[in-house]
Amino acid sequence: MTTTSWPPIRAELAGIEPYGAPQLDVPVQLNVNENPYQPSAETVADIAASVGEAARTLNRYPDREFVALREGLAAYLSSDVEAQINPEQVWAANGSNEVMLQLLQAFGGPGRTAISFAPTYSMYPEYARDTNTEWVVGHRESDFAIDLEKARALVEETRPHVVLLPSPNNPTGTALPPEAVTALCEAVGEAGIVVVDEAYGEFRRTGVPSALELLAEHRNLVVTRTMSKAFAGAGLRLGYLAADPAICDAIRVVRLPYHLSAVTQAAASAALRHAPELLGYVASLREERDALVAWLRGEGLEVADSDANFVLFGRYADRHAVWQGLLDRGVLIRETGPEGWLRVSVGTADEMIAFKQALTDVNGARA
């Protein structure tokens, strides 16, 4: 009898550790790019009341097309940029991770290819793996920008069906200029889609445009957002996209039935009603980010320009020792990105003071 390993998991998944940042109980948690400010009591009460109303209907399936939520998301996006986004252009799922997975299920798959440009979000190759999509990765320049000529060459060589472009990029914080989005949409053409992942889009600096403004020009463009970051809704798990309605229709083929619960729809719709308050801390987080970038550079460190709510800095010969030194002092950041670099989320003013003091102590101890 042939002996096999247990459980009989797919061979390409055997031995792989599940994705996830460390979850440690420390005083200052700056490792997963959360919004550090909790919703107000008024917002919490509205969400609770809305969920309570939804609970009365839990014996019935939720609205499969989540029409009210899509209307709210479309209205919000239209207010964030100088473009009209209609509800039929909007799709949502349980976090932007599920949105991305659904896109790869619909437009990737066996015999199809997805590409991105490293360093980039570490979940992208996992979406490709989970959907049996071939994964090809190009590379960014030393300043983490994308060389358009090299990008076009990679598109011509691989003929991808999906191009994944985070903007601002995670883990570097780098935003894409609109001409880069246009160039790649034109290079890919009707054979595929270009997905601009704007999970951190609300944190972009003044004058940095959103790819949403290009939707009318490129029907192969998809722009994804999330309520996890700027909306302070990491625990809500609501991601969404805007695209040509035909793309939304294609996703319907692969979505699971009633994938957004009545509770999720109610909570997300209530949060949207309080968008001005929930987004009220974005400006202060931008200021903290820019001050942090200046401080880190003043300490003689390399720092990537950031349009997100995090900062990538380095370079250290032994970044793990720095990460551990910070953790020993009660500050948790992320050991990610290119070798020698570390990523810190932007927190409250007090959390930034704690981080700076801890990093000063660690660097001093290593000097």
Contacts in CASP RR format, 6 or more apart in sequence:
PFRMAT RR
TARGET T0000
AUTHOR 0000-0000-0000
METHOD contacts of the structure
MODEL  1
MTTTSWPPIRAELAGIEPYGAPQLDVPVQLNVNENPYQPSAETVADIAAS
VGEAARTLNRYPDREFVALREGLAAYLSSDVEAQINPEQVWAANGSNEVM
LQLLQAFGGPGRTAISFAPTYSMYPEYARDTNTEWVVGHRESDFAIDLEK
ARALVEETRPHVVLLPSPNNPTGTALPPEAVTALCEAVGEAGIVVVDEAY
GEFRRTGVPSALELLAEHRNLVVTRTMSKAFAGAGLRLGYLAADPAICDA
IRVVRLPYHLSAVTQAAASAALRHAPELLGYVASLREERDALVAWLRGEG
LEVADSDANFVLFGRYADRHAVWQGLLDRGVLIRETGPEGWLRVSVGTAD
EMIAFKQALTDVNGARA
5 14 0 8 1.000
12 129 0 8 1.000
13 129 0 8 1.000
19 122 0 8 1.000
19 123 0 8 1.000
19 126 0 8 1.000
21 31 0 8 1.000
21 32 0 8 1.000
21 334 0 8 1.000
22 31 0 8 1.000
22 332 0 8 1.000
24 327 0 8 1.000
24 332 0 8 1.000
26 327 0 8 1.000
26 330 0 8 1.000
26 331 0 8 1.000
26 332 0 8 1.000
27 330 0 8 1.000
27 331 0 8 1.000
27 354 0 8 1.000
28 330 0 8 1.000
28 331 0 8 1.000
28 332 0 8 1.000
28 351 0 8 1.000
28 354 0 8 1.000
28 355 0 8 1.000
28 358 0 8 1.000
29 332 0 8 1.000
30 331 0 8 1.000
30 332 0 8 1.000
30 333 0 8 1.000
30 344 0 8 1.000
30 345 0 8 1.000
30 346 0 8 1.000
30 347 0 8 1.000
30 351 0 8 1.000
30 355 0 8 1.000
31 332 0 8 1.000
31 333 0 8 1.000
31 334 0 8 1.000
31 343 0 8 1.000
31 344 0 8 1.000
31 345 0 8 1.000
32 234 0 8 1.000
32 334 0 8 1.000
32 345 0 8 1.000
33 170 0 8 1.000
33 200 0 8 1.000
33 229 0 8 1.000
33 308 0 8 1.000
33 309 0 8 1.000
33 310 0 8 1.000
33 345 0 8 1.000
34 228 0 8 1.000
34 229 0 8 1.000
34 232 0 8 1.000
34 234 0 8 1.000
34 345 0 8 1.000
35 229 0 8 1.000
35 230 0 8 1.000
35 231 0 8 1.000
35 232 0 8 1.000
35 233 0 8 1.000
35 234 0 8 1.000
35 281 0 8 1.000
35 285 0 8 1.000
35 309 0 8 1.000
36 345 0 8 1.000
36 346 0 8 1.000
36 347 0 8 1.000
36 348 0 8 1.000
36 351 0 8 1.000
37 232 0 8 1.000
37 281 0 8 1.000
37 348 0 8 1.000
38 232 0 8 1.000
39 47 0 8 1.000
39 232 0 8 1.000
39 271 0 8 1.000
39 274 0 8 1.000
39 277 0 8 1.000
39 278 0 8 1.000
40 274 0 8 1.000
40 277 0 8 1.000
42 274 0 8 1.000
42 277 0 8 1.000
43 270 0 8 1.000
43 271 0 8 1.000
43 274 0 8 1.000
43 277 0 8 1.000
43 278 0 8 1.000
46 270 0 8 1.000
46 273 0 8 1.000
46 274 0 8 1.000
47 266 0 8 1.000
47 267 0 8 1.000
47 270 0 8 1.000
47 271 0 8 1.000
49 270 0 8 1.000
50 266 0 8 1.000
50 267 0 8 1.000
50 269 0 8 1.000
50 270 0 8 1.000
51 263 0 8 1.000
51 266 0 8 1.000
51 267 0 8 1.000
51 270 0 8 1.000
52 266 0 8 1.000
53 266 0 8 1.000
54 62 0 8 1.000
54 262 0 8 1.000
54 263 0 8 1.000
54 265 0 8 1.000
54 266 0 8 1.000
55 263 0 8 1.000
57 262 0 8 1.000
58 262 0 8 1.000
58 263 0 8 1.000
60 262 0 8 1.000
61 257 0 8 1.000
61 258 0 8 1.000
62 258 0 8 1.000
62 260 0 8 1.000
62 261 0 8 1.000
62 262 0 8 1.000
62 265 0 8 1.000
63 262 0 8 1.000
63 265 0 8 1.000
64 257 0 8 1.000
64 258 0 8 1.000
66 92 0 8 1.000
66 260 0 8 1.000
66 265 0 8 1.000
67 87 0 8 1.000
68 265 0 8 1.000
68 269 0 8 1.000
69 92 0 8 1.000
69 260 0 8 1.000
69 265 0 8 1.000
69 268 0 8 1.000
69 269 0 8 1.000
69 272 0 8 1.000
70 87 0 8 1.000
70 88 0 8 1.000
70 90 0 8 1.000
70 91 0 8 1.000
70 92 0 8 1.000
71 87 0 8 1.000
72 87 0 8 1.000
72 269 0 8 1.000
72 272 0 8 1.000
73 87 0 8 1.000
73 90 0 8 1.000
73 92 0 8 1.000
73 240 0 8 1.000
73 272 0 8 1.000
74 85 0 8 1.000
74 86 0 8 1.000
74 87 0 8 1.000
74 89 0 8 1.000
74 90 0 8 1.000
74 242 0 8 1.000
75 272 0 8 1.000
76 272 0 8 1.000
76 275 0 8 1.000
77 83 0 8 1.000
77 85 0 8 1.000
77 90 0 8 1.000
77 212 0 8 1.000
77 225 0 8 1.000
77 242 0 8 1.000
78 84 0 8 1.000
78 85 0 8 1.000
80 202 0 8 1.000
80 210 0 8 1.000
80 212 0 8 1.000
81 209 0 8 1.000
81 210 0 8 1.000
81 212 0 8 1.000
81 213 0 8 1.000
82 213 0 8 1.000
83 212 0 8 1.000
83 213 0 8 1.000
83 215 0 8 1.000
83 216 0 8 1.000
85 212 0 8 1.000
85 215 0 8 1.000
85 242 0 8 1.000
86 245 0 8 1.000
88 245 0 8 1.000
88 248 0 8 1.000
89 215 0 8 1.000
89 242 0 8 1.000
89 243 0 8 1.000
89 244 0 8 1.000
89 245 0 8 1.000
89 248 0 8 1.000
90 240 0 8 1.000
90 241 0 8 1.000
90 242 0 8 1.000
90 248 0 8 1.000
91 99 0 8 1.000
91 102 0 8 1.000
91 240 0 8 1.000
91 241 0 8 1.000
91 243 0 8 1.000
91 247 0 8 1.000
91 248 0 8 1.000
91 251 0 8 1.000
92 99 0 8 1.000
92 238 0 8 1.000
92 239 0 8 1.000
92 240 0 8 1.000
92 241 0 8 1.000
92 260 0 8 1.000
92 268 0 8 1.000
93 99 0 8 1.000
93 102 0 8 1.000
93 239 0 8 1.000
93 240 0 8 1.000
93 255 0 8 1.000
93 259 0 8 1.000
93 260 0 8 1.000
94 237 0 8 1.000
94 238 0 8 1.000
94 239 0 8 1.000
94 259 0 8 1.000
94 260 0 8 1.000
94 264 0 8 1.000
95 226 0 8 1.000
95 227 0 8 1.000
95 228 0 8 1.000
95 237 0 8 1.000
95 238 0 8 1.000
95 239 0 8 1.000
96 197 0 8 1.000
96 199 0 8 1.000
96 224 0 8 1.000
96 225 0 8 1.000
96 226 0 8 1.000
96 228 0 8 1.000
96 239 0 8 1.000
96 240 0 8 1.000
97 123 0 8 1.000
97 127 0 8 1.000
98 239 0 8 1.000
98 259 0 8 1.000
99 224 0 8 1.000
99 239 0 8 1.000
99 240 0 8 1.000
99 241 0 8 1.000
100 123 0 8 1.000
100 124 0 8 1.000
100 127 0 8 1.000
100 164 0 8 1.000
100 195 0 8 1.000
100 197 0 8 1.000
100 224 0 8 1.000
101 127 0 8 1.000
101 130 0 8 1.000
101 131 0 8 1.000
102 251 0 8 1.000
102 254 0 8 1.000
102 255 0 8 1.000
103 162 0 8 1.000
103 193 0 8 1.000
103 195 0 8 1.000
103 222 0 8 1.000
103 241 0 8 1.000
103 251 0 8 1.000
104 114 0 8 1.000
104 127 0 8 1.000
104 128 0 8 1.000
104 130 0 8 1.000
104 131 0 8 1.000
104 133 0 8 1.000
104 162 0 8 1.000
105 131 0 8 1.000
105 254 0 8 1.000
106 250 0 8 1.000
106 251 0 8 1.000
106 253 0 8 1.000
106 254 0 8 1.000
107 161 0 8 1.000
107 162 0 8 1.000
107 192 0 8 1.000
107 193 0 8 1.000
107 250 0 8 1.000
108 114 0 8 1.000
108 128 0 8 1.000
108 131 0 8 1.000
108 133 0 8 1.000
108 161 0 8 1.000
108 162 0 8 1.000
109 131 0 8 1.000
109 132 0 8 1.000
109 133 0 8 1.000
110 132 0 8 1.000
110 133 0 8 1.000
111 133 0 8 1.000
111 134 0 8 1.000
112 133 0 8 1.000
112 134 0 8 1.000
112 161 0 8 1.000
112 162 0 8 1.000
113 133 0 8 1.000
113 134 0 8 1.000
113 135 0 8 1.000
113 136 0 8 1.000
113 158 0 8 1.000
113 159 0 8 1.000
113 160 0 8 1.000
113 161 0 8 1.000
113 162 0 8 1.000
114 124 0 8 1.000
114 127 0 8 1.000
114 128 0 8 1.000
114 133 0 8 1.000
114 134 0 8 1.000
114 135 0 8 1.000
114 136 0 8 1.000
114 160 0 8 1.000
114 161 0 8 1.000
114 162 0 8 1.000
114 163 0 8 1.000
114 164 0 8 1.000
115 135 0 8 1.000
115 136 0 8 1.000
115 137 0 8 1.000
115 138 0 8 1.000
115 154 0 8 1.000
115 155 0 8 1.000
115 158 0 8 1.000
115 160 0 8 1.000
115 162 0 8 1.000
115 163 0 8 1.000
115 164 0 8 1.000
116 124 0 8 1.000
116 137 0 8 1.000
116 138 0 8 1.000
116 163 0 8 1.000
116 164 0 8 1.000
116 165 0 8 1.000
116 166 0 8 1.000
117 137 0 8 1.000
117 138 0 8 1.000
117 139 0 8 1.000
117 140 0 8 1.000
117 146 0 8 1.000
117 151 0 8 1.000
117 165 0 8 1.000
118 137 0 8 1.000
118 138 0 8 1.000
118 139 0 8 1.000
118 140 0 8 1.000
119 140 0 8 1.000
119 144 0 8 1.000
119 169 0 8 1.000
119 171 0 8 1.000
119 172 0 8 1.000
119 337 0 8 1.000
119 338 0 8 1.000
120 137 0 8 1.000
120 140 0 8 1.000
120 164 0 8 1.000
120 166 0 8 1.000
120 169 0 8 1.000
120 170 0 8 1.000
121 164 0 8 1.000
121 166 0 8 1.000
121 169 0 8 1.000
121 170 0 8 1.000
121 171 0 8 1.000
121 197 0 8 1.000
122 336 0 8 1.000
124 135 0 8 1.000
124 164 0 8 1.000
125 135 0 8 1.000
125 137 0 8 1.000
127 133 0 8 1.000
128 134 0 8 1.000
128 135 0 8 1.000
129 135 0 8 1.000
133 161 0 8 1.000
133 162 0 8 1.000
136 154 0 8 1.000
136 158 0 8 1.000
136 160 0 8 1.000
138 150 0 8 1.000
138 151 0 8 1.000
138 154 0 8 1.000
139 150 0 8 1.000
140 146 0 8 1.000
140 147 0 8 1.000
140 169 0 8 1.000
140 172 0 8 1.000
140 174 0 8 1.000
141 147 0 8 1.000
143 174 0 8 1.000
143 304 0 8 1.000
143 305 0 8 1.000
144 169 0 8 1.000
144 172 0 8 1.000
144 173 0 8 1.000
144 174 0 8 1.000
144 304 0 8 1.000
145 174 0 8 1.000
146 165 0 8 1.000
146 176 0 8 1.000
146 180 0 8 1.000
148 179 0 8 1.000
148 180 0 8 1.000
148 183 0 8 1.000
148 184 0 8 1.000
151 180 0 8 1.000
151 183 0 8 1.000
151 184 0 8 1.000
151 187 0 8 1.000
152 183 0 8 1.000
152 184 0 8 1.000
152 187 0 8 1.000
155 163 0 8 1.000
155 184 0 8 1.000
155 187 0 8 1.000
155 188 0 8 1.000
156 187 0 8 1.000
159 191 0 8 1.000
160 188 0 8 1.000
160 192 0 8 1.000
161 191 0 8 1.000
161 192 0 8 1.000
161 193 0 8 1.000
162 192 0 8 1.000
162 193 0 8 1.000
162 195 0 8 1.000
163 184 0 8 1.000
163 188 0 8 1.000
163 192 0 8 1.000
163 193 0 8 1.000
163 194 0 8 1.000
163 195 0 8 1.000
164 195 0 8 1.000
164 197 0 8 1.000
165 176 0 8 1.000
165 180 0 8 1.000
165 181 0 8 1.000
165 184 0 8 1.000
165 194 0 8 1.000
165 195 0 8 1.000
165 196 0 8 1.000
165 197 0 8 1.000
166 196 0 8 1.000
166 197 0 8 1.000
166 198 0 8 1.000
166 199 0 8 1.000
167 174 0 8 1.000
167 175 0 8 1.000
167 176 0 8 1.000
167 181 0 8 1.000
167 196 0 8 1.000
167 197 0 8 1.000
167 198 0 8 1.000
167 201 0 8 1.000
167 211 0 8 1.000
167 307 0 8 1.000
168 174 0 8 1.000
168 175 0 8 1.000
168 198 0 8 1.000
168 200 0 8 1.000
168 201 0 8 1.000
168 203 0 8 1.000
168 204 0 8 1.000
168 306 0 8 1.000
168 307 0 8 1.000
168 308 0 8 1.000
169 175 0 8 1.000
169 176 0 8 1.000
170 199 0 8 1.000
170 200 0 8 1.000
170 308 0 8 1.000
170 310 0 8 1.000
171 310 0 8 1.000
171 312 0 8 1.000
171 334 0 8 1.000
171 336 0 8 1.000
171 337 0 8 1.000
171 341 0 8 1.000
171 343 0 8 1.000
172 304 0 8 1.000
172 306 0 8 1.000
172 312 0 8 1.000
172 337 0 8 1.000
173 200 0 8 1.000
173 304 0 8 1.000
173 305 0 8 1.000
173 306 0 8 1.000
173 307 0 8 1.000
173 308 0 8 1.000
173 310 0 8 1.000
173 311 0 8 1.000
173 312 0 8 1.000
174 304 0 8 1.000
174 305 0 8 1.000
174 306 0 8 1.000
174 307 0 8 1.000
175 204 0 8 1.000
175 205 0 8 1.000
175 208 0 8 1.000
175 307 0 8 1.000
176 196 0 8 1.000
176 211 0 8 1.000
178 209 0 8 1.000
178 211 0 8 1.000
178 213 0 8 1.000
178 214 0 8 1.000
181 194 0 8 1.000
181 196 0 8 1.000
181 211 0 8 1.000
181 214 0 8 1.000
181 218 0 8 1.000
181 221 0 8 1.000
182 214 0 8 1.000
182 217 0 8 1.000
182 218 0 8 1.000
184 194 0 8 1.000
185 194 0 8 1.000
185 214 0 8 1.000
185 217 0 8 1.000
185 218 0 8 1.000
185 220 0 8 1.000
185 221 0 8 1.000
186 218 0 8 1.000
188 194 0 8 1.000
188 220 0 8 1.000
189 220 0 8 1.000
190 220 0 8 1.000
192 220 0 8 1.000
193 220 0 8 1.000
193 221 0 8 1.000
193 222 0 8 1.000
193 243 0 8 1.000
193 247 0 8 1.000
194 218 0 8 1.000
194 220 0 8 1.000
194 221 0 8 1.000
194 222 0 8 1.000
195 222 0 8 1.000
195 223 0 8 1.000
195 224 0 8 1.000
196 211 0 8 1.000
196 221 0 8 1.000
196 222 0 8 1.000
196 223 0 8 1.000
196 224 0 8 1.000
197 224 0 8 1.000
198 210 0 8 1.000
198 211 0 8 1.000
198 212 0 8 1.000
198 223 0 8 1.000
198 224 0 8 1.000
198 225 0 8 1.000
199 224 0 8 1.000
199 225 0 8 1.000
199 226 0 8 1.000
199 228 0 8 1.000
199 229 0 8 1.000
200 229 0 8 1.000
200 230 0 8 1.000
200 307 0 8 1.000
200 308 0 8 1.000
200 309 0 8 1.000
200 310 0 8 1.000
201 210 0 8 1.000
201 225 0 8 1.000
201 230 0 8 1.000
201 307 0 8 1.000
201 308 0 8 1.000
202 229 0 8 1.000
202 230 0 8 1.000
202 279 0 8 1.000
202 282 0 8 1.000
203 229 0 8 1.000
203 230 0 8 1.000
203 282 0 8 1.000
203 285 0 8 1.000
203 286 0 8 1.000
203 289 0 8 1.000
203 307 0 8 1.000
203 308 0 8 1.000
203 309 0 8 1.000
204 210 0 8 1.000
204 307 0 8 1.000
205 286 0 8 1.000
205 307 0 8 1.000
208 307 0 8 1.000
210 223 0 8 1.000
211 221 0 8 1.000
211 223 0 8 1.000
212 223 0 8 1.000
212 242 0 8 1.000
214 221 0 8 1.000
215 221 0 8 1.000
215 223 0 8 1.000
215 242 0 8 1.000
215 243 0 8 1.000
215 244 0 8 1.000
219 244 0 8 1.000
219 246 0 8 1.000
220 244 0 8 1.000
221 243 0 8 1.000
221 244 0 8 1.000
222 241 0 8 1.000
222 242 0 8 1.000
222 243 0 8 1.000
222 247 0 8 1.000
223 241 0 8 1.000
223 242 0 8 1.000
223 243 0 8 1.000
224 239 0 8 1.000
224 240 0 8 1.000
224 241 0 8 1.000
225 239 0 8 1.000
225 240 0 8 1.000
225 241 0 8 1.000
225 242 0 8 1.000
226 238 0 8 1.000
226 239 0 8 1.000
226 240 0 8 1.000
227 233 0 8 1.000
227 236 0 8 1.000
227 238 0 8 1.000
227 239 0 8 1.000
227 240 0 8 1.000
227 268 0 8 1.000
227 271 0 8 1.000
228 234 0 8 1.000
228 235 0 8 1.000
228 236 0 8 1.000
228 237 0 8 1.000
228 238 0 8 1.000
228 239 0 8 1.000
229 309 0 8 1.000
230 278 0 8 1.000
230 279 0 8 1.000
230 282 0 8 1.000
230 309 0 8 1.000
231 271 0 8 1.000
231 275 0 8 1.000
231 278 0 8 1.000
231 279 0 8 1.000
232 278 0 8 1.000
232 281 0 8 1.000
233 271 0 8 1.000
233 278 0 8 1.000
236 264 0 8 1.000
236 267 0 8 1.000
236 268 0 8 1.000
236 271 0 8 1.000
237 264 0 8 1.000
238 264 0 8 1.000
238 267 0 8 1.000
238 268 0 8 1.000
238 271 0 8 1.000
241 248 0 8 1.000
271 278 0 8 1.000
285 309 0 8 1.000
285 346 0 8 1.000
285 347 0 8 1.000
288 346 0 8 1.000
288 347 0 8 1.000
288 348 0 8 1.000
288 349 0 8 1.000
288 352 0 8 1.000
289 306 0 8 1.000
289 308 0 8 1.000
289 309 0 8 1.000
289 310 0 8 1.000
289 311 0 8 1.000
289 346 0 8 1.000
291 352 0 8 1.000
292 311 0 8 1.000
292 344 0 8 1.000
292 346 0 8 1.000
292 352 0 8 1.000
292 356 0 8 1.000
293 303 0 8 1.000
293 305 0 8 1.000
293 306 0 8 1.000
293 311 0 8 1.000
295 356 0 8 1.000
296 303 0 8 1.000
296 311 0 8 1.000
296 313 0 8 1.000
297 303 0 8 1.000
299 359 0 8 1.000
299 360 0 8 1.000
299 363 0 8 1.000
301 313 0 8 1.000
301 314 0 8 1.000
301 315 0 8 1.000
302 313 0 8 1.000
302 314 0 8 1.000
302 315 0 8 1.000
302 341 0 8 1.000
303 311 0 8 1.000
303 312 0 8 1.000
303 313 0 8 1.000
303 314 0 8 1.000
304 311 0 8 1.000
304 312 0 8 1.000
304 313 0 8 1.000
306 312 0 8 1.000
309 345 0 8 1.000
309 346 0 8 1.000
309 347 0 8 1.000
310 343 0 8 1.000
310 344 0 8 1.000
310 345 0 8 1.000
310 346 0 8 1.000
311 343 0 8 1.000
311 344 0 8 1.000
311 346 0 8 1.000
312 337 0 8 1.000
312 341 0 8 1.000
312 342 0 8 1.000
312 343 0 8 1.000
313 341 0 8 1.000
313 342 0 8 1.000
313 343 0 8 1.000
313 344 0 8 1.000
314 340 0 8 1.000
314 341 0 8 1.000
314 342 0 8 1.000
315 340 0 8 1.000
315 341 0 8 1.000
316 322 0 8 1.000
316 340 0 8 1.000
316 341 0 8 1.000
316 342 0 8 1.000
317 340 0 8 1.000
319 335 0 8 1.000
319 339 0 8 1.000
319 340 0 8 1.000
319 341 0 8 1.000
319 342 0 8 1.000
320 335 0 8 1.000
321 366 0 8 1.000
322 342 0 8 1.000
322 359 0 8 1.000
322 362 0 8 1.000
322 363 0 8 1.000
322 366 0 8 1.000
323 333 0 8 1.000
323 335 0 8 1.000
323 342 0 8 1.000
325 358 0 8 1.000
325 362 0 8 1.000
325 365 0 8 1.000
326 332 0 8 1.000
326 333 0 8 1.000
326 355 0 8 1.000
326 358 0 8 1.000
326 359 0 8 1.000
326 362 0 8 1.000
329 358 0 8 1.000
329 361 0 8 1.000
329 362 0 8 1.000
330 354 0 8 1.000
330 358 0 8 1.000
331 354 0 8 1.000
331 355 0 8 1.000
331 358 0 8 1.000
331 359 0 8 1.000
333 342 0 8 1.000
333 343 0 8 1.000
333 344 0 8 1.000
333 345 0 8 1.000
333 355 0 8 1.000
334 342 0 8 1.000
334 343 0 8 1.000
334 344 0 8 1.000
334 345 0 8 1.000
335 342 0 8 1.000
336 342 0 8 1.000
336 343 0 8 1.000
337 343 0 8 1.000
344 355 0 8 1.000
346 352 0 8 1.000
END
